[in-house]
Amino acid sequence: MPENAIPQVPQLDDAVVGKEAGAQMLATACAARDAFYATLGAMDADVLAPLLNPAFMGGPRWPSLRQA
């Protein structure tokens, strides 16, 4: 297994669309997202995020406390 591979966990919807079809849909969606972001500029592999939620340091409660 490659170092960056995401382990596959059985999902409830595997029975609905099938594991192979689900993997293909995920790959297609990820490729479409990456293609869109590439139109906005060069992408960087690093992700920058605050170590502590800004809302806890006097920042706005929204959208900081809105958990995705």
Secondary structure, 3 states (H helix, E strand, C coil): CCCCCCCCCCCCCHHHHCHHHHHHHHHHHHHHHHHHHHHHCCCCCCCCCCCCCHHHHCCCCCCCCCCC
